[in-house]
Amino acid sequence: MKIVAIQSSPKKKNSNTLKLIEAALEGAREAGAETELIDLTKFNLNFCKGCVTCYRDGTCHQKDDYNALKEKIVAADGIIITSPNYIDNVTAQLKVFLDRSANFIHEQLLDGKYGLSLTTSGSGNDDFVLGILNHFITASGGMLTGKGVGCGIGQGPAALEASVKKAHAAGKELVSAIKSKKVYPDQVAAHKAWKEHFAMTVTHNKDNWKHNYEYWLEKGWLKA
């Protein structure tokens, strides 16, 4: 079993969010998973051009590190996606990755996978950023194992220590959910409803979104 964690803070080793990531990965390893930390700041990622070639061909044609990064994530069983709160949003580094990953949603590339989100902020305003991270996981077909872990650094060292413990436990829970193939009925129902709705969009655009259409046929999510 493989868990990958996406780190998007430009502070790198000085990042408080990284402390939560390391705790979650430690918990995952203790539960029996192989783990990998993916530092977005070390990847060459260009801005999305909105060309929709990923819908047509299943891959991005830009000459950078995106496709290699995508392969790492798709090959994993679980994903931990993280960002500190920057102006009540995710970091620019993560936003570029999310913009480039629209085909994760179109082809539900996290289908059958489980995810966890982590964030830190100065004020403790964590829910909005956690919502962005959680939305990417669920919109891409993945299952959330919880609402995520956040920490308001301004609340002092005790708050960070408590959040590190929560992240450690969340990492273990992520692996447990994968091992047991835990079912979350509300999320299953939401995924089913979305597929039924989006199938019409894929069919309508089948000539321009050739790979999307063929992928949905292969998965059995629509009929020719």
C-alpha positions as CSV (number, residue, x, y, z in Angstrom):
1,M,0.0,0.0,0.0
2,K,1.3,3.4,-1.0
3,I,0.4,6.8,0.5
4,V,1.6,10.0,-1.1
5,A,1.5,13.4,0.6
6,I,1.6,16.6,-1.4
7,Q,3.5,19.4,0.3
8,S,2.9,22.9,-1.1
9,S,4.5,25.3,1.3
10,P,7.3,27.5,-0.1
11,K,8.8,27.4,3.5
12,K,9.8,23.8,2.9
13,K,11.6,22.4,5.9
14,N,10.6,25.4,8.0
15,S,6.9,24.9,7.3
16,N,4.5,24.2,10.2
17,T,2.3,22.4,7.7
18,L,5.2,20.0,7.1
19,K,5.1,19.1,10.8
20,L,1.5,17.8,10.3
21,I,2.5,16.0,7.1
22,E,5.4,14.2,8.8
23,A,3.2,13.2,11.7
24,A,0.5,11.8,9.3
25,L,3.1,9.9,7.3
26,E,4.6,8.5,10.4
27,G,1.1,7.3,11.5
28,A,0.6,5.8,8.0
29,R,3.9,3.9,8.2
30,E,3.2,2.6,11.7
31,A,-0.1,1.2,10.2
32,G,1.9,-0.6,7.5
33,A,1.9,1.7,4.5
34,E,4.8,2.8,2.3
35,T,4.9,6.6,2.1
36,E,6.3,9.3,-0.1
37,L,6.4,13.1,0.4
38,I,5.9,15.1,-2.8
39,D,7.2,18.6,-2.5
40,L,5.5,20.7,-5.2
41,T,8.1,23.5,-4.8
42,K,10.7,21.1,-6.3
43,F,8.7,20.5,-9.5
44,N,8.6,22.5,-12.6
45,L,4.9,23.2,-13.1
46,N,3.6,25.7,-15.7
47,F,0.3,27.4,-15.5
48,C,-2.7,25.7,-17.1
49,K,-3.4,27.0,-20.6
50,G,-7.1,25.9,-20.7
51,C,-6.4,24.0,-23.9
52,V,-8.4,20.9,-22.8
53,T,-6.0,18.5,-24.6
54,C,-6.1,16.4,-21.4
55,Y,-9.8,15.8,-22.0
56,R,-9.1,14.9,-25.6
57,D,-5.9,12.9,-25.2
58,G,-5.7,11.9,-21.5
59,T,-2.4,13.7,-21.0
60,C,-1.1,17.2,-20.8
61,H,1.2,18.3,-23.7
62,Q,3.1,20.9,-21.7
63,K,6.8,20.0,-21.4
64,D,7.2,20.1,-17.6
65,D,7.0,17.8,-14.6
66,Y,3.2,17.6,-14.4
67,N,2.7,14.2,-16.0
68,A,5.3,12.5,-13.8
69,L,3.6,14.0,-10.8
70,K,0.2,12.9,-11.9
71,E,1.5,9.3,-12.3
72,K,2.8,9.2,-8.8
73,I,-0.6,10.2,-7.4
74,V,-2.7,7.9,-9.6
75,A,-0.4,5.0,-8.7
76,A,-1.0,5.5,-4.9
77,D,-3.7,4.0,-2.8
78,G,-4.1,7.1,-0.6
79,I,-3.4,10.8,-1.0
80,I,-2.7,13.4,1.7
81,I,-3.1,16.9,0.2
82,T,-1.9,19.9,2.2
83,S,-1.5,23.7,2.1
84,P,-1.0,26.4,4.6
85,N,-3.6,29.2,4.6
86,Y,-2.3,32.0,2.4
87,I,-4.8,34.9,2.3
88,D,-7.7,32.6,3.0
89,N,-6.7,30.2,0.2
90,V,-4.2,27.6,-0.8
91,T,-0.7,28.5,-1.9
92,A,0.1,29.5,-5.4
93,Q,2.1,26.3,-5.9
94,L,-0.9,24.1,-5.1
95,K,-3.3,26.2,-7.1
96,V,-1.2,25.7,-10.2
97,F,-1.3,21.9,-9.6
98,L,-5.1,22.0,-9.0
99,D,-5.6,24.0,-12.2
100,R,-3.6,21.5,-14.2
101,S,-5.6,18.6,-12.7
102,A,-9.1,19.2,-14.1
103,N,-8.9,15.8,-15.8
104,F,-8.7,14.2,-12.3
105,I,-12.3,15.3,-12.0
106,H,-13.4,14.5,-15.6
107,E,-12.0,11.0,-15.3
108,Q,-12.5,10.5,-11.6
109,L,-8.8,9.5,-11.2
110,L,-9.1,9.1,-7.4
111,D,-11.9,6.6,-7.8
112,G,-11.3,3.8,-5.3
113,K,-8.7,5.8,-3.4
114,Y,-8.9,7.5,0.0
115,G,-7.7,11.0,1.0
116,L,-6.9,13.3,3.9
117,S,-6.3,17.0,4.1
118,L,-4.1,19.1,6.3
119,T,-3.6,22.8,6.8
120,T,-2.2,25.5,9.1
121,S,-3.0,29.1,9.5
122,G,-2.1,32.0,11.8
123,S,-5.6,32.7,13.0
124,G,-7.1,29.3,13.1
125,N,-9.3,30.0,10.0
126,D,-8.8,26.5,8.7
127,D,-12.2,25.3,7.4
128,F,-12.1,27.2,4.1
129,V,-8.7,25.8,3.0
130,L,-9.7,22.3,4.2
131,G,-12.8,22.7,2.1
132,I,-10.8,23.4,-1.0
133,L,-8.5,20.4,-0.4
134,N,-11.4,18.1,0.5
135,H,-13.3,19.2,-2.6
136,F,-10.5,18.2,-4.9
137,I,-10.4,14.7,-3.4
138,T,-14.1,14.1,-3.5
139,A,-14.6,15.8,-6.9
140,S,-11.9,13.5,-8.3
141,G,-13.8,10.5,-7.0
142,G,-11.9,9.8,-3.8
143,M,-13.2,9.1,-0.3
144,L,-12.4,11.4,2.6
145,T,-11.6,9.6,5.8
146,G,-12.4,12.7,7.9
147,K,-12.8,16.5,7.6
148,G,-9.1,17.0,7.8
149,V,-6.7,18.4,10.4
150,G,-5.9,22.1,10.8
151,C,-4.0,24.2,13.3
152,G,-4.0,27.9,14.2
153,I,-0.3,28.5,14.9
154,G,-1.2,31.8,16.6
155,Q,-2.8,29.8,19.4
156,G,0.6,28.7,20.6
157,P,2.9,25.6,20.8
158,A,0.2,23.6,22.6
159,A,-2.2,24.0,19.7
160,L,0.5,22.7,17.2
161,E,1.4,19.8,19.5
162,A,-2.3,18.8,19.7
163,S,-2.7,19.1,15.9
164,V,0.4,17.0,15.3
165,K,-1.1,14.2,17.4
166,K,-4.4,14.5,15.4
167,A,-2.5,14.3,12.2
168,H,-0.6,11.2,13.4
169,A,-3.9,9.5,14.2
170,A,-5.4,10.6,10.9
171,G,-2.6,9.0,9.0
172,K,-3.3,5.7,10.8
173,E,-7.0,6.0,10.1
174,L,-6.3,6.6,6.4
175,V,-4.4,3.3,6.1
176,S,-7.1,1.5,8.1
177,A,-9.8,2.8,5.8
178,I,-7.8,1.6,2.7
179,K,-7.2,-1.8,4.2
180,S,-10.8,-2.4,5.2
181,K,-12.2,-0.7,2.0
182,K,-14.3,1.4,4.3
183,V,-17.6,2.6,2.8
184,Y,-18.9,6.1,3.4
185,P,-22.5,5.9,2.2
186,D,-23.0,9.7,1.8
187,Q,-19.9,10.0,-0.3
188,V,-20.8,7.0,-2.4
189,A,-24.2,8.5,-3.1
190,A,-22.7,11.8,-4.0
191,H,-20.3,10.2,-6.4
192,K,-23.1,8.2,-8.0
193,A,-25.2,11.3,-8.5
194,W,-22.4,13.3,-10.0
195,K,-21.5,10.5,-12.5
196,E,-25.1,10.3,-13.6
197,H,-25.2,14.1,-14.2
198,F,-21.8,14.4,-15.8
199,A,-22.3,11.4,-18.1
200,M,-24.6,13.7,-20.2
201,T,-21.8,16.3,-20.5
202,V,-19.2,13.7,-21.6
203,T,-21.6,12.3,-24.2
204,H,-22.4,15.8,-25.5
205,N,-18.7,16.6,-25.9
206,K,-17.6,13.1,-27.1
207,D,-16.1,14.5,-30.3
208,N,-13.9,17.0,-28.6
209,W,-13.3,15.0,-25.4
210,K,-12.3,11.8,-27.1
211,H,-10.3,10.3,-24.2
212,N,-12.8,11.3,-21.6
213,Y,-15.6,9.6,-23.6
214,E,-13.6,6.4,-24.2
215,Y,-12.5,6.3,-20.6
216,W,-16.1,6.5,-19.4
217,L,-17.2,3.8,-21.8
218,E,-14.3,1.6,-20.5
219,K,-15.3,2.2,-16.9
220,G,-18.9,1.4,-17.7
221,W,-20.1,4.8,-16.5
222,L,-22.0,5.3,-19.7
223,K,-23.1,3.3,-22.7
224,A,-22.4,4.2,-26.4
